[in-house]
Amino acid sequence: MDKILKEITHQETFTSEQAKEIIIDITKEEYSNEQIAAILMGIQMRGVTVDEIIGFREGLLATGKAVDLSPYNVIDIVGTGGDGKNTFNISTAACLVVAGAGYKVAKHGNYAASSVSGASNVLEAHGIKFTSDNDQLRRNIETCGFVYQHAPLFASGMKYVAPARKQMGVLGTPTFFNLLGPLVNPCRPTHQLLGVADLNQMRLYQQVYQRLNIQFGIVTSIDGYDEISLTSDFKVITNTKEHIYTADKVGMKAFKQNELYGGNTLDEAKKIFDNVLTNQCTEAQKDVVLINAAFAIQVIEPDKSIDECISIAKESLESGKAYNVLTKYIELNS
């Protein structure tokens, strides 16, 4: 530990393997909470590197529960969270739209960070019981094309850093662990659409994904949403391109931020979510789900134009296929 802290103090960085070993040692309870907090603070102050993120990711996956969905070439649609916008469950609804269109979706998520309802909140509100049983997870993906992995059941290493992260949170200091959530999906998806809240994060994740050999799309809205919000211009980076879009360039209207509001209570959030999937929602709610689903489909099928992908997503939602995925998933997991 003294060597680690000395290296951090001298602004030295760790290799991926060293970062992985730090996580493994933390899960072996070889460090006190105070020592863990010192590591987190030191790395936060000098800035985390791509090598370190990859190593910390590998450490969390190695010490957590793995899920084998390798035959299915799944996609995850996820945001970093914490953007403070309190939107409704856009990425979760987009997952169901993509699954309704015939693709395999394996979402990894948790309870809300800064909104009324995270993915786990809204699914649990439907009576869904979370599981880490690999056979059940595979039945889900085979039966309805969608599976949900509730993060605390898998990334057991996170609990060992929770007290130190909480201490730093009281001081208003984030940690690099905030960046790791989207990267530790236990089934290691082959495709991922990630929403981030700013351009700096976008560039960092781009470098990470390029090293991980994942088919990816990273999106951000210029006004600070960690998804495509259609409330401003938005940027998309994939394995092969970077582009800034406006709403009209994808055939949609621009909307006001209050039109994406997620409600004051979980009941309100659930109602909005259900209204979207039954196509009884507002134009803003519908279009923002469709555009995020469309860019996820384009990650899977990069040769398709975004107009084609929007049409595929729209058919899934308007035909009721997306809602059928939800009802089947509830039946399998209640």
Backbone torsions as a table, in degrees:
resi	resn	phi	psi	omega
1	MET	NA	-42.0	179.1
2	ASP	-58.2	-39.9	179.9
3	LYS	-64.9	-42.7	-179.8
4	ILE	-61.5	-48.0	-178.2
5	LEU	-66.2	-36.3	178.1
6	LYS	-64.0	-42.3	179.2
7	GLU	-63.6	-41.4	178.9
8	ILE	-64.6	-42.7	-180.0
9	THR	-59.8	-34.6	-179.5
10	HIS	-90.6	16.5	175.8
11	GLN	64.4	21.1	177.5
12	GLU	-80.7	152.1	-179.7
13	THR	-110.6	165.9	-178.1
14	PHE	-105.6	150.4	170.7
15	THR	-73.2	168.5	177.3
16	SER	-59.4	-41.1	-178.4
17	GLU	-66.8	-39.3	177.3
18	GLN	-64.5	-42.1	178.7
19	ALA	-62.9	-41.7	177.3
20	LYS	-59.7	-43.7	-179.3
21	GLU	-65.5	-34.3	177.4
22	ILE	-61.0	-46.0	179.3
23	ILE	-62.3	-45.0	-179.3
24	ILE	-61.6	-42.0	178.8
25	ASP	-65.9	-35.5	176.8
26	ILE	-62.5	-41.9	-179.4
27	THR	-71.2	-19.2	174.5
28	LYS	-85.0	2.8	179.3
29	GLU	58.9	40.7	177.7
30	GLU	-85.4	-11.3	-179.6
31	TYR	-121.5	148.4	175.7
32	SER	-78.7	166.4	177.5
33	ASN	-60.2	-36.3	179.9
34	GLU	-66.0	-40.5	178.3
35	GLN	-67.5	-40.8	177.1
36	ILE	-61.7	-43.9	178.9
37	ALA	-61.3	-36.7	179.1
38	ALA	-66.0	-40.6	177.0
39	ILE	-62.9	-48.7	-177.8
40	LEU	-61.6	-43.8	-178.7
41	MET	-65.7	-43.4	-178.9
42	GLY	-62.6	-44.5	179.6
43	ILE	-68.0	-37.4	179.5
44	GLN	-64.0	-38.5	-177.4
45	MET	-70.0	-37.9	-178.7
46	ARG	-91.5	-16.3	-179.0
47	GLY	97.3	133.4	-178.6
48	VAL	-83.0	146.1	-179.8
49	THR	-99.4	165.7	177.4
50	VAL	-61.6	-44.6	178.1
51	ASP	-56.9	-42.3	-178.7
52	GLU	-67.6	-42.6	178.3
53	ILE	-59.0	-44.5	179.5
54	ILE	-62.4	-41.8	179.4
55	GLY	-67.5	-43.1	177.8
56	PHE	-63.4	-39.1	176.8
57	ARG	-59.5	-48.6	-178.9
58	GLU	-62.4	-37.1	178.0
59	GLY	-64.1	-42.4	178.8
60	LEU	-67.6	-40.7	179.0
61	LEU	-67.9	-37.9	-178.8
62	ALA	-68.2	-30.6	-178.5
63	THR	-97.0	-1.6	179.4
64	GLY	-101.1	-170.2	179.9
65	LYS	-95.7	123.4	-178.6
66	ALA	-85.1	153.6	176.3
67	VAL	-126.8	130.9	-179.4
68	ASP	-102.3	100.1	173.5
69	LEU	-120.6	25.6	-172.5
70	SER	-58.0	-30.4	-179.5
71	PRO	-68.4	-10.8	-166.1
72	TYR	-105.3	-7.9	-179.0
73	ASN	49.0	58.7	-171.9
74	VAL	-78.0	160.7	171.9
75	ILE	-119.3	146.7	172.8
76	ASP	-116.1	138.9	174.4
77	ILE	-118.5	117.7	-169.6
78	VAL	-151.0	151.3	173.0
79	GLY	-115.3	158.4	178.9
80	THR	-68.2	-24.0	-178.7
81	GLY	77.0	172.2	176.4
82	GLY	75.8	17.3	-179.4
83	ASP	-81.6	-6.8	175.1
84	GLY	73.0	13.4	-174.8
85	LYS	-90.4	-16.2	-178.3
86	ASN	49.4	52.9	173.9
87	THR	-80.4	165.7	172.9
88	PHE	-72.3	-179.7	-171.8
89	ASN	-78.9	73.1	-173.6
90	ILE	-67.0	-50.1	-174.8
91	SER	-68.5	-34.3	178.8
92	THR	-67.5	-42.8	176.5
93	ALA	-63.6	-39.8	178.4
94	ALA	-62.9	-36.7	176.8
95	CYS	-58.2	-44.2	-177.8
96	LEU	-70.2	-33.5	175.6
97	VAL	-65.4	-43.4	179.2
98	VAL	-65.0	-42.0	177.2
99	ALA	-63.6	-39.8	178.0
100	GLY	-63.1	-24.3	178.6
101	ALA	-84.0	0.5	174.4
102	GLY	103.1	4.2	178.1
103	TYR	-94.5	161.0	-179.2
104	LYS	-96.6	123.8	-174.4
105	VAL	-121.5	127.4	177.5
106	ALA	-124.3	94.5	-176.8
107	LYS	-85.5	141.6	176.1
108	HIS	-119.6	127.5	-176.0
109	GLY	-160.7	-172.1	-173.2
110	ASN	-153.6	-175.0	173.5
111	TYR	-71.1	166.0	-174.1
112	ALA	-59.9	142.4	174.1
113	ALA	-96.5	-46.6	-176.5
114	SER	-135.3	5.2	-179.4
115	SER	-119.2	175.4	178.6
116	VAL	-67.5	-36.1	-171.1
117	SER	-138.8	114.8	169.3
118	GLY	-88.0	-178.9	-179.3
119	ALA	-59.0	-45.0	-179.0
120	SER	-64.4	-37.9	179.8
121	ASN	-61.0	-49.7	-173.2
122	VAL	-72.2	-34.2	178.3
123	LEU	-71.7	-41.0	177.8
124	GLU	-63.2	-33.6	178.5
125	ALA	-64.5	-19.2	176.4
126	HIS	-90.7	6.6	178.7
127	GLY	87.7	8.7	-178.9
128	ILE	-74.4	134.1	176.5
129	LYS	-103.3	130.1	-176.8
130	PHE	-80.9	148.3	-178.7
131	THR	-142.8	154.8	172.4
132	SER	-115.6	10.6	-179.3
133	ASP	-72.9	119.0	-173.3
134	ASN	-62.8	-37.4	179.5
135	ASP	-64.2	-41.8	178.7
136	GLN	-67.0	-39.8	178.6
137	LEU	-62.5	-39.9	178.7
138	ARG	-69.4	-37.1	176.2
139	ARG	-60.2	-40.9	179.7
140	ASN	-60.1	-49.5	-175.6
141	ILE	-68.7	-32.1	179.3
142	GLU	-75.1	-34.5	-174.7
143	THR	-83.0	-42.8	-175.5
144	CYS	-128.8	4.4	175.3
145	GLY	77.2	7.9	-176.7
146	PHE	-140.0	141.9	173.3
147	VAL	-144.8	145.1	179.5
148	TYR	-118.8	132.5	179.3
149	GLN	-115.1	108.9	-178.9
150	HIS	-75.9	114.4	-167.2
151	ALA	-49.7	-44.5	-176.7
152	PRO	-61.4	-19.6	178.6
153	LEU	-78.7	-9.9	-172.1
154	PHE	-121.4	-51.8	-175.3
155	ALA	-85.6	74.6	-175.8
156	SER	-64.3	-23.7	179.8
157	GLY	-63.8	-25.0	-178.2
158	MET	-61.6	-32.1	-176.1
159	LYS	-67.0	-25.1	-177.8
160	TYR	-76.7	-21.5	178.0
161	VAL	-102.5	-3.5	-175.5
162	ALA	-58.6	-46.2	-179.6
163	PRO	-60.7	-41.8	179.8
164	ALA	-67.3	-40.5	178.5
165	ARG	-64.1	-37.4	179.0
166	LYS	-65.0	-42.9	178.2
167	GLN	-59.0	-44.0	-179.5
168	MET	-70.1	-33.3	177.9
169	GLY	-62.8	-36.7	177.3
170	VAL	-60.5	-33.7	179.3
171	LEU	-84.0	-0.4	-179.6
172	GLY	77.0	22.9	-177.4
173	THR	-109.0	116.5	175.6
174	PRO	-74.6	170.5	175.9
175	THR	-131.3	167.6	179.5
176	PHE	-64.8	-15.6	177.0
177	PHE	-64.2	-24.2	175.6
178	ASN	-61.0	-26.9	-179.1
179	LEU	-83.5	-17.4	-170.3
180	LEU	-83.9	-24.9	-175.7
181	GLY	-48.9	-50.6	-179.1
182	PRO	-67.5	-14.2	-173.6
183	LEU	-98.4	-4.1	-173.3
184	VAL	-114.9	31.6	171.3
185	ASN	-55.9	120.9	-171.0
186	PRO	-65.9	-15.5	178.1
187	CYS	-93.2	1.7	179.4
188	ARG	48.4	68.0	-175.1
189	PRO	-60.3	149.1	178.8
190	THR	-80.1	-17.7	-178.8
191	HIS	-135.5	145.7	178.2
192	GLN	-153.5	135.7	168.7
193	LEU	-108.0	118.4	-176.0
194	LEU	-116.3	130.9	173.7
195	GLY	-101.2	130.5	178.8
196	VAL	-124.4	160.7	-172.3
197	ALA	-94.2	-8.7	179.1
198	ASP	-154.1	166.7	-173.8
199	LEU	-71.0	-30.9	178.4
200	ASN	-64.6	-45.1	176.5
201	GLN	-62.4	-38.8	-179.5
202	MET	-57.6	-45.9	-178.5
203	ARG	-67.2	-39.0	179.8
204	LEU	-63.5	-48.1	179.2
205	TYR	-64.6	-34.0	177.7
206	GLN	-58.3	-45.1	179.9
207	GLN	-65.3	-37.4	178.4
208	VAL	-64.8	-48.9	-178.0
209	TYR	-62.0	-38.4	179.3
210	GLN	-61.4	-31.8	178.7
211	ARG	-78.5	-26.8	-175.5
212	LEU	-88.5	-8.5	178.6
213	ASN	60.2	46.9	177.7
214	ILE	-109.0	143.1	170.4
215	GLN	-76.2	115.8	-170.3
216	PHE	-131.7	158.4	164.9
217	GLY	-135.2	133.4	176.3
218	ILE	-119.0	129.9	-177.1
219	VAL	-126.4	148.7	171.4
220	THR	-151.1	144.8	172.6
221	SER	-94.8	136.2	-171.8
222	ILE	-62.1	-23.4	178.6
223	ASP	-90.4	15.9	166.8
224	GLY	100.9	9.6	175.6
225	TYR	-83.5	143.5	177.2
226	ASP	-92.0	44.6	176.4
227	GLU	-170.2	175.0	173.9
228	ILE	-79.9	114.2	-173.4
229	SER	-102.6	-17.3	-174.7
230	LEU	61.4	16.6	175.6
231	THR	-96.8	-3.9	178.5
232	SER	-163.3	179.5	169.5
233	ASP	-60.3	154.1	177.9
234	PHE	-138.8	152.4	-177.6
235	LYS	-113.5	143.4	177.8
236	VAL	-129.7	129.9	173.2
237	ILE	-120.6	131.8	175.0
238	THR	-124.9	-174.0	177.9
239	ASN	-58.2	-26.6	-170.9
240	THR	-122.4	-7.6	-175.2
241	LYS	-154.4	161.9	170.2
242	GLU	-131.7	137.5	-179.2
243	HIS	-156.2	142.0	173.0
244	ILE	-102.7	129.3	-176.9
245	TYR	-114.4	154.8	165.2
246	THR	-112.6	161.1	-177.9
247	ALA	-57.1	-43.4	-176.4
248	ASP	-67.2	-25.3	178.7
249	LYS	-69.6	-19.3	175.6
250	VAL	-108.2	16.9	174.6
251	GLY	74.5	26.2	-178.4
252	MET	-128.2	166.9	177.3
253	LYS	-86.1	159.3	168.5
254	ALA	-87.6	143.1	-176.9
255	PHE	-121.1	165.9	176.6
256	LYS	-89.8	152.6	-175.7
257	GLN	-58.8	-36.9	-177.1
258	ASN	-67.7	-14.2	178.9
259	GLU	-76.6	-10.7	178.6
260	LEU	-107.6	11.1	-175.3
261	TYR	-61.0	137.7	-174.1
262	GLY	-91.8	4.4	178.3
263	GLY	94.9	169.3	-179.1
264	ASN	-94.9	-18.9	-177.3
265	THR	-134.3	165.3	177.3
266	LEU	-64.2	-35.7	178.0
267	ASP	-60.6	-41.6	178.3
268	GLU	-65.8	-41.3	179.4
269	ALA	-62.7	-41.8	179.0
270	LYS	-63.5	-40.7	-179.4
271	LYS	-64.3	-42.8	177.7
272	ILE	-61.1	-45.8	-179.8
273	PHE	-57.8	-47.7	-179.8
274	ASP	-66.7	-38.6	178.7
275	ASN	-63.1	-37.0	177.0
276	VAL	-63.1	-48.9	-173.8
277	LEU	-72.0	-20.4	175.3
278	THR	-99.0	9.1	176.6
279	ASN	60.2	38.3	176.8
280	GLN	-118.6	29.1	-173.5
281	CYS	-104.4	-178.8	176.2
282	THR	-76.8	165.5	178.4
283	GLU	-62.0	-40.0	-179.3
284	ALA	-63.4	-46.0	-179.4
285	GLN	-62.1	-42.5	-179.3
286	LYS	-65.9	-49.4	-173.5
287	ASP	-66.8	-35.8	-178.1
288	VAL	-69.8	-33.2	174.6
289	VAL	-69.3	-43.5	-178.8
290	LEU	-62.3	-41.6	-176.1
291	ILE	-70.6	-35.5	175.9
292	ASN	-69.4	-40.3	176.0
293	ALA	-62.8	-40.1	-177.6
294	ALA	-63.7	-43.5	179.6
295	PHE	-70.2	-27.8	172.7
296	ALA	-66.1	-43.3	177.9
297	ILE	-61.5	-38.4	179.7
298	GLN	-67.9	-27.5	173.5
299	VAL	-62.9	-40.1	179.8
300	ILE	-74.2	-40.2	-177.3
301	GLU	-124.8	76.9	-173.4
302	PRO	-64.9	-16.0	178.7
303	ASP	-78.6	-13.3	178.4
304	LYS	-82.6	142.6	175.4
305	SER	-72.7	161.3	179.6
306	ILE	-66.8	-30.0	176.4
307	ASP	-63.4	-42.1	177.0
308	GLU	-62.3	-41.8	-177.8
309	CYS	-67.9	-36.5	175.3
310	ILE	-63.1	-41.8	179.2
311	SER	-62.5	-40.2	178.2
312	ILE	-63.8	-45.2	-179.9
313	ALA	-64.4	-41.3	-178.6
314	LYS	-63.4	-41.5	179.2
315	GLU	-64.1	-39.3	178.8
316	SER	-61.2	-43.0	-178.4
317	LEU	-73.9	-49.4	-173.2
318	GLU	-72.0	-26.0	179.4
319	SER	-79.8	-12.9	-176.7
320	GLY	91.8	-0.5	-178.0
321	LYS	-65.1	-38.9	179.8
322	ALA	-63.3	-43.5	179.4
323	TYR	-67.8	-33.8	177.1
324	ASN	-63.2	-34.6	175.5
325	VAL	-60.2	-44.7	179.5
326	LEU	-63.1	-46.5	-177.7
327	THR	-63.8	-39.5	176.9
328	LYS	-65.2	-39.7	-178.7
329	TYR	-66.5	-37.9	176.7
330	ILE	-63.3	-43.4	179.1
331	GLU	-59.8	-39.4	-177.2
332	LEU	-76.7	-21.5	-169.1
333	ASN	-128.2	16.2	179.1
334	SER	-90.6	NA	NA
